[in-house]
Amino acid sequence: MPDATTHDVATHDVAADDVATREGPSVMRAAVLPAPRKPLRIETRPVPRPGPGELLVRVRAAGVCHTDLHLIEGVPADPPLPLVLGHEIAGEVVGTGERVLVYYYDGCGGCRWCRTGLENLCRTQRAKWGFDADGGFAEYVAVPARCAVPLPASLGFAEAAVLGCSGTTAVHVVRAVADLRAGERVTVVGVGGVGLACVQVAVAAGSEVTVVDPRKDSREAALRLGAVAAVDPGEVDPTDAVLAATGGHGCDAVVDTVGNAASPGQAVAMLRPRGRVVLVGYTEAPASVDVAALVTREARVLGSVGATLAEAHEAVEMAAAGTLRAVIASEFPLAQVNEALAALRAGVTGRLVLLP
């Protein structure tokens, strides 16, 4: 795993006032969530002024994540409002033009999690862009220099932005949490943006992947990206299908990106003894699982949230090597942010991207 402390972009020591004023306007447009469960509104705001050790990034693309819908609905907690959403951010450093992906966690730096590189688990974050600090649904954002991950010229801004969450999350899920190995069998339940990225990272690890999703386009995309089988839960019972495909033994791991009332229980039923379920998606609905099955199979149920800075660098490296590709359904101008959110609610294959 790359050393997260060795990848600061070259502009980390540029004076904040110099960066803030160089070639940048004083005001910008931003898509703001004004209140819970309300449409976002386009506002004119001052361009943020970076502090010591920070950079001003001109946002060139921002991914629209299902988590944005959760934040709008206040699930699992209400964000501080008004808030500029958007945590999948790619753009250019003002003053240098360097192309960067923004890692959206800014941990305290001193807790046991930050000291061991697990900044995503820090309980006292200084900022988390798009969650509790203004994010990338805007023309500019100021971030610490260490959170700016350099991008190769071969990687477009839209694809890079999507990597900021779905790609990095998949690297964390597959490698750090599920610990998938070559030859293991994994089922990915729900192949939206995160699920399709999980398919690719699992394939790169040498695992055999089955996917479960009611959308034909998503199943077909997963097969193109290396899955060996795709199950339509509207046609067959997904648990029966997975067990049949494994000769009744079950799979080594299940990645649940849906997290509704039924999916965790189904995931447990798909496992072989000592298999592991990784829960990525969530809703407000409580879920039931067969505790006896967990006990008698010595199964493990694991949660996964976000990713580390080192994993953000890994996702970019995989994309540059062609082993992790973002699947982009549509692109929208910033002014159409609510149309993009409506499209996401209706269901899309891959990710939607805003172009501020």
C-alpha positions in Angstrom: 0.0 0.0 0.0 1.4 3.4 -0.9 2.6 5.6 2.0 -0.1 8.3 2.3 2.5 10.8 3.6 4.6 10.8 0.5 2.2 12.0 -2.2 1.6 15.7 -1.4 1.3 17.7 -4.6 4.2 20.1 -5.4 2.2 23.2 -4.5 1.8 22.4 -0.7 4.0 25.3 0.4 2.4 28.0 -1.7 1.2 30.9 0.4 -2.6 30.8 1.0 -3.2 34.5 0.0 -1.2 34.0 -3.2 -3.1 30.9 -4.2 -6.5 32.5 -3.3 -6.0 35.5 -5.5 -4.1 34.2 -8.5 -6.3 34.1 -11.6 -9.4 33.3 -9.6 -12.7 35.2 -9.4 -14.0 36.4 -6.0 -17.4 34.8 -6.3 -18.7 31.4 -7.5 -21.8 29.4 -8.0 -22.6 26.6 -5.6 -25.5 24.1 -5.2 -26.7 24.4 -1.6 -28.9 22.1 0.4 -30.9 24.7 2.4 -33.0 22.4 4.6 -33.7 18.7 5.0 -35.6 17.1 2.2 -35.6 20.3 0.1 -34.3 20.8 -3.5 -30.8 22.2 -3.8 -30.6 25.8 -4.9 -27.9 27.5 -6.9 -26.4 30.4 -4.9 -23.6 32.9 -5.5 -21.0 32.6 -2.8 -17.5 34.0 -2.1 -14.7 31.8 -3.4 -13.2 30.1 -0.3 -9.8 31.4 0.8 -7.4 28.5 1.6 -5.6 28.6 4.9 -2.1 27.6 5.8 -1.2 24.3 4.1 -4.3 24.4 1.9 -5.0 24.7 -1.9 -7.7 26.2 -3.9 -9.1 23.7 -6.4 -11.2 24.7 -9.3 -13.8 21.9 -9.5 -14.0 20.5 -13.0 -16.2 17.5 -12.1 -18.2 16.2 -9.1 -19.8 12.8 -8.8 -23.3 12.4 -7.6 -23.4 9.7 -5.0 -26.3 7.8 -3.4 -25.0 9.2 -0.1 -26.0 12.6 -1.3 -29.6 11.4 -1.2 -29.1 10.1 2.3 -27.8 13.5 3.4 -30.8 15.3 1.9 -33.1 12.9 3.8 -31.1 13.2 7.0 -30.0 9.5 7.0 -28.5 8.4 9.3 -28.0 12.0 10.8 -28.8 15.5 9.7 -25.9 17.3 8.2 -25.1 21.0 9.2 -27.2 23.2 7.0 -27.1 25.0 4.7 -24.4 22.8 3.1 -22.8 22.5 -0.3 -23.0 18.8 -1.1 -20.5 16.7 -3.2 -17.7 14.6 -1.9 -16.5 13.1 -5.3 -14.3 16.0 -6.5 -11.7 16.4 -9.3 -10.2 19.6 -10.6 -7.3 21.9 -11.1 -5.2 23.6 -8.5 -5.5 27.4 -8.9 -2.2 28.9 -9.7 -0.5 25.7 -11.0 -3.1 23.9 -13.1 -2.1 20.6 -11.5 -4.9 18.0 -12.0 -6.0 16.4 -8.7 -8.6 14.2 -7.1 -9.7 15.4 -3.7 -9.6 12.9 -0.8 -12.7 14.0 1.2 -11.6 13.2 4.8 -9.5 15.5 7.0 -8.9 13.7 10.2 -7.7 15.1 13.5 -4.2 13.7 12.8 -3.6 12.6 16.4 -6.0 9.8 17.2 -5.1 6.1 17.0 -7.0 5.8 13.6 -5.2 8.8 12.0 -1.8 7.6 13.3 -2.3 4.3 11.7 -3.6 5.6 8.3 -7.3 4.8 9.0 -8.4 8.4 8.7 -11.8 7.3 7.6 -12.5 6.1 11.1 -11.5 9.3 12.9 -14.2 10.4 15.4 -13.0 14.0 15.5 -12.7 14.9 11.8 -11.6 18.5 11.1 -13.7 18.4 7.9 -15.4 16.0 5.6 -16.2 17.7 2.4 -19.8 17.4 1.2 -20.8 15.9 4.6 -20.1 18.6 7.3 -18.0 21.0 5.2 -18.9 22.7 1.9 -18.1 20.2 -0.9 -17.7 19.9 -4.6 -21.1 20.9 -6.0 -19.5 24.3 -6.5 -17.0 26.0 -8.8 -14.2 26.0 -6.2 -13.2 24.2 -3.0 -10.3 24.7 -0.6 -8.6 21.6 0.8 -5.4 20.6 2.6 -2.6 19.9 0.1 -2.1 16.4 1.4 -5.7 15.6 0.3 -5.0 16.5 -3.3 -4.1 13.3 -5.1 -2.3 13.9 -8.4 -4.0 12.7 -11.5 -2.4 11.4 -14.7 -3.1 13.3 -17.9 -4.8 10.1 -19.3 -7.6 10.2 -16.7 -10.5 12.6 -17.5 -12.0 14.7 -14.8 -15.4 13.1 -14.8 -13.9 9.6 -14.4 -11.5 10.8 -11.7 -14.3 12.4 -9.7 -16.2 9.2 -9.6 -13.1 7.4 -8.3 -13.1 9.8 -5.3 -15.8 7.7 -3.6 -17.0 4.7 -5.6 -13.5 3.7 -6.7 -11.8 4.3 -3.3 -14.6 2.6 -1.4 -14.3 -0.4 -3.6 -10.5 -0.7 -3.0 -11.2 -0.4 0.8 -14.1 -3.0 0.7 -12.3 -5.6 -1.4 -8.8 -5.4 -0.1 -8.9 -4.1 3.5 -12.3 -5.3 4.8 -13.4 -8.4 2.7 -9.7 -9.3 2.2 -10.5 -11.1 -1.0 -8.0 -13.5 -2.4 -7.3 -15.1 -5.7 -9.7 -18.1 -6.4 -12.3 -17.0 -3.9 -15.9 -16.5 -4.9 -17.7 -13.3 -4.1 -21.2 -12.1 -4.7 -21.8 -8.3 -5.1 -25.4 -7.4 -4.2 -26.3 -4.2 -6.0 -24.1 -3.0 -8.9 -24.5 0.7 -9.0 -21.4 2.9 -9.0 -19.8 1.3 -5.9 -20.9 -2.2 -6.9 -19.4 -2.0 -10.4 -16.2 -0.7 -8.9 -16.2 -3.6 -6.4 -16.6 -6.0 -9.3 -13.5 -4.6 -11.0 -11.3 -4.6 -7.8 -12.4 -8.2 -7.0 -11.6 -9.3 -10.5 -8.2 -7.7 -10.3 -7.6 -9.6 -7.1 -8.3 -12.9 -8.9 -11.7 -13.5 -7.4 -14.7 -15.0 -9.2 -17.6 -12.6 -9.1 -21.4 -13.1 -9.2 -23.7 -10.0 -9.1 -27.3 -9.6 -8.0 -29.3 -6.6 -9.4 -32.8 -6.1 -10.8 -31.6 -3.8 -13.6 -30.6 -5.5 -16.8 -28.2 -2.7 -17.8 -26.3 -2.9 -14.6 -26.1 -6.7 -14.8 -24.7 -6.5 -18.3 -22.2 -3.8 -17.3 -21.0 -6.1 -14.5 -20.5 -8.9 -16.9 -18.5 -6.7 -19.3 -16.3 -5.7 -16.4 -15.5 -9.3 -15.5 -18.3 -10.8 -13.5 -18.9 -14.5 -14.4 -22.6 -14.6 -13.5 -25.5 -12.1 -13.0 -28.7 -12.8 -11.1 -32.0 -11.0 -11.6 -33.7 -11.1 -8.2 -37.0 -10.5 -10.0 -36.7 -13.8 -11.8 -35.1 -16.1 -9.3 -34.4 -16.2 -5.6 -30.9 -14.7 -5.4 -29.9 -16.9 -2.5 -31.0 -20.1 -4.3 -29.1 -18.9 -7.4 -25.9 -18.2 -5.6 -26.0 -21.5 -3.7 -26.7 -23.4 -6.9 -23.8 -21.7 -8.6 -21.5 -22.8 -5.8 -22.7 -26.4 -5.6 -24.6 -25.7 -2.4 -21.5 -24.6 -0.6 -22.0 -20.8 -0.6 -19.5 -18.1 -1.5 -16.5 -16.8 0.4 -17.8 -13.3 0.7 -20.8 -11.1 -0.1 -20.5 -7.4 -0.6 -23.9 -5.8 0.1 -24.1 -2.3 -1.4 -27.9 -2.1 -1.0 -28.4 -2.4 2.8 -32.2 -2.6 2.8 -34.4 -4.6 5.2 -33.8 -7.9 3.3 -30.3 -7.8 1.8 -28.2 -8.4 4.9 -30.2 -11.5 5.7 -29.9 -12.8 2.2 -26.2 -12.1 2.2 -25.7 -14.3 5.3 -27.7 -17.1 3.7 -25.3 -17.0 0.6 -22.2 -17.7 2.7 -20.1 -20.8 3.1 -18.8 -21.6 6.6 -16.4 -18.9 7.8 -17.5 -16.6 5.0 -17.8 -12.9 5.5 -20.5 -10.3 4.7 -19.4 -6.7 4.1 -22.1 -4.1 4.5 -21.6 -1.0 2.5 -25.1 0.3 1.7 -27.6 1.3 4.3 -31.2 2.7 4.7 -33.4 3.7 7.7 -35.0 0.2 7.6 -33.8 -2.3 10.3 -32.6 -5.6 8.9 -33.1 -9.1 10.2 -30.4 -11.8 10.0 -30.4 -15.5 10.9 -28.3 -15.5 14.1 -28.2 -19.3 14.1 -26.7 -19.3 10.6 -24.0 -16.8 11.8 -23.2 -19.0 14.8 -23.1 -22.4 13.1 -21.2 -21.1 10.1 -18.8 -19.0 12.2 -19.6 -16.2 9.7 -18.4 -12.7 10.0 -20.5 -9.5 9.3 -18.3 -6.5 8.7 -19.0 -2.8 8.0 -17.1 -0.7 5.6 -17.0 3.1 5.4 -15.1 5.3 3.0 -11.4 4.7 2.4 -8.0 5.8 3.4 -5.8 8.4 1.7 -3.4 5.6 0.6 -6.4 3.8 -1.0 -7.3 7.0 -2.9 -3.8 6.8 -4.4 -4.3 3.1 -5.1 -7.6 3.8 -6.9 -5.9 6.4 -9.2 -3.1 4.0 -9.9 -5.5 1.2 -10.8 -7.4 3.6 -13.1 -4.2 4.7 -14.8 -3.3 1.0 -15.3 -6.8 0.3 -16.8 -7.9 -2.1 -14.1 -10.5 0.2 -12.6 -12.8 2.2 -14.8 -15.6 4.5 -13.8 -19.0 3.8 -15.4 -20.6 7.2 -16.1 -24.3 7.2 -17.0 -24.7 10.9 -17.7 -23.2 14.3 -17.1 -25.2 17.4 -16.0 -24.3 21.1 -15.7 -24.3 22.4 -12.1 -27.6 24.2 -12.7 -29.3 20.9 -13.3 -28.3 19.3 -10.0 -31.8 18.6 -8.9 -32.5 16.8 -12.2 -29.3 14.7 -11.6 -30.6 13.8 -8.1 -34.0 12.8 -9.5 -32.3 10.6 -12.1 -30.3 8.9 -9.3 -33.4 8.3 -7.3 -35.0 6.7 -10.3 -32.0 4.4 -10.8 -29.0 4.5 -13.1 -26.3 2.2 -14.3 -23.0 3.7 -12.9 -22.5 7.2 -11.7 -23.9 10.7 -12.6 -21.5 13.6 -12.8 -21.9 17.4 -12.4 -19.7 19.7 -14.4 -19.6 23.0 -12.5 
